[in-house]
Amino acid sequence: QVQLVESGGGLVQAGGSLRLACAASTSIFSINVMGWYRQAPGKQRELVATLTSGGTTNYADAVKGRFTISRDNAKNTVYLQMNSLKPEDTAVYYCSAAYYSGRYYWGQGTQVTVSS
């Protein structure tokens, strides 16, 4: 079992940047897919970005060209660099880990608020 702890959220003005971090309690080397999702008030949780163990990335159309997902296996950490932030990016951001076995884990989330 892995525990995921997100950090880096906060309040930023539109056009600004934030970098979220997701620290795993175990090695992420064997995790199939790590990802970031977000949930805005009154909305369903949605995919933001994913990164496979082989290095393949996938982004939601709404964040393409602005967000970048990356991983540091030595630090057991996955990052989400968010640039050119918009008010509509305001949400709670969650880290996820999907193992080859099919087991799936979530972090507790970190709040990102973008003011106009």
Number of C-alpha atoms within 10 A of each C-alpha: 8 16 15 23 19 23 18 15 18 14 13 18 14 17 14 14 16 18 16 22 23 26 22 21 14 15 14 23 12 12 18 16 20 27 25 26 19 22 19 16 9 6 9 9 15 14 17 24 23 23 21 17 15 8 11 9 16 16 19 13 10 11 17 12 11 13 20 20 22 19 20 12 14 9 13 16 21 24 22 23 15 20 17 15 23 19 15 13 20 20 21 18 27 26 30 24 25 17 14 11 8 9 10 15 15 19 19 14 22 21 19 22 20 20 16 11
